[in-house]
Amino acid sequence: MIRNKEEQIFASVDAREEALTALSREIWEYAEPGLKEMKSSRAIAKFLEAEGFRVELGVGSIPTAIRAEYGSGRPVIAYLGEYDSLPRLNQEVADHKELKYPDEPERPGHGCGHNNLGVGAVGAALALKDAIAAGRAQGTVRFYGCPAEETLVGKVFMVRDGAFEGVDCVMTWHSHAYNGAWGACYTCMNSVKFHFHGKAAHAAGHPFDGRSALDAVELMNVSANYMREHVKPDVRIHYATICSCAPNVVPDECSVWYYIRAPKRRDVDEVYSWLCDCARGAALMTQTTFDIEFLTGCSEVMPNDVLEKVMLQAYQDTGAPRFTPEDHAFAEKMAETYPDILDRDRRVMKEEYGVDGDGKFLCDVVFDKVIEDRLVAPGSTDVGDVSHVVPTYQIYVAGQGIGCPGHSWQMTAYSGHHVGFASMLCAAKVLALSGLRLLEDPQLVQEAWDNFHAHQTEPYVSPLPEGLMPDLEQVKN
């Protein structure tokens, strides 16, 4: 009987393969940046409405966020989907670098596969909806469309606005070069801009009348770089200077955009406070002023051992993505564009994850075996804040060749290729099967909450300053 239910879940996804692939390709073509996903969010909302979901487009303070629901009662199982793109990744689906829109070289592209992430979660929600509609399961399925993941805005504001109240378990996925469990080491982060204000003057004729905002930024950056020696080894500080000026003018306006990352929220807060002192010192030294624009922050990811077991078992029962010979040939050609990274990643997988002697993995560019060990990633994700208010878990699904650099033209090409679509369909099945088992066994849901409380050492506090709103002005541009 269980096997029959599995086949019904898989059949629900397979029956929509063409429609899901078309939707993913449509979003890949739109390639809209965070908070500008107007066409992408409308396409997903319309798709879900046609399937009988109760759809809300515009959740909390974000107009491109989606909450869609089918069914009634508990448990409430939710899936997270993303659909924002990255700047300057205009790319054809090709094994070489080629602009899809030659007249728009700066056009964004889906260099992280979010076209597939969102639609894969949609596919899972639809399969679970079919089970509820047929009476094979009882409860509610929700899909959350989460904008602006790349800038770590969407889910943090959605959590702050109470969007996940009443949810019992949350699941999601991300494309990677291999298949496996989600690690718990995504980092907390603050994204903040420091805007310095000086006094313009002729740089040669009377520089003594000016006060350089650029000097203030440079001094702040110097002090931040000296600070690196005295922060914990796992803290990361990155910055980009933003200044439009000419050498013969003392710049009166200049900004610097900082990311501060660390495994724990308290470490980010401490370094951020110190960085603000650096800004104050730089302003004093240059007789300038400054103000702070806090963009967003996110929390570390809290693991859930119960959901991990549920999803890994579903993963094993589903199997890895079904790649074609053409997919392998495409990946082999792509690998020629990043040979050094490919060799390094193969070595890392062997040394850190114990994949030793697996000739298929070591020789083939696309890895199609499920890894059961928990994987670790050093970046940041706004999924972390969701994990602090409801039991949450995520898996990796192979949707690119081993060694493929993230946020790259190569990843953009994979995202619009069958490799990415095969990954998406596999993820939909794993997520849907996991959701079905949670609906069938409320005890698992209770155990997931027990594990959630065991990991939660202190109450969740939003990293966002009180009253902060997302920058929706860019939506109007």
Protein Blocks (a to p, Z undefined) as FASTA:
>chain_A
ZZmmmmmmmmmmmmmmmmmmmmmmmmmmnopaehilmmmmmmmmmmmmmnopacdehehj
bfkbccddededjddddddddfbdcehiaccddfbdcdfblmlmmbccdfkopmmmmmmm
mmmmmmmmmmmmnopagcdddddddehklnommmmmmmmnopmgoiabdcdddddfbdcd
ddfkbccddddddddddddddfklmmmlpccfklmmmmmmmmmmmmmmmmcfkbccdddd
dddddfkbccfbdcdddddddfbfklmmmmmmmmmmmmmmmmmmnopacddddfbdcddd
dddfklmmmmmmmmmmnopadddfklmmmmmmmmmmmmmlmmmmmmmmmmmnopghilkl
mmpmbdcbdcfbdcddfbdcfklmmmmmoccddddddfbdehiaghifklmmmmmmmklm
mmmmmmmmmmmmmmmmmmmmmmlmmmmmmmmmmmmmbdcddfbdghiacdfklmmZZ
